[in-house]
Amino acid sequence: MIDDVFSEGLVSYAIATDEIITRARCEKGAITITDDWCGLFITAEGRANEIIGDIESILLASGKFERLEVDSSKDT
């Protein structure tokens, strides 16, 4: 499923700080997924909103994830 969106494939790198970085390109731009001891972060370049929307659709379609709304006004 993810390969349908990122037809140019995924490339992963593991570095000495116990961090795994995955880069992927598609016609809409690129994403970088950084996974380390403090969490998983996804950043997008290009048409970022569309890329993140595509990822969200894939995750929700898997049935293993659900969308939760976050009230960021409570963050300090």
Secondary structure as UniProt FT lines:
FT   HELIX           2..5
FT   TURN            7..8
FT   STRAND          10..15
FT   TURN            16..18
FT   STRAND          19..26
FT   TURN            27..28
FT   STRAND          29..36
FT   TURN            37..38
FT   STRAND          39..46
FT   HELIX           48..61
FT   TURN            62..63
FT   HELIX           72..74
//
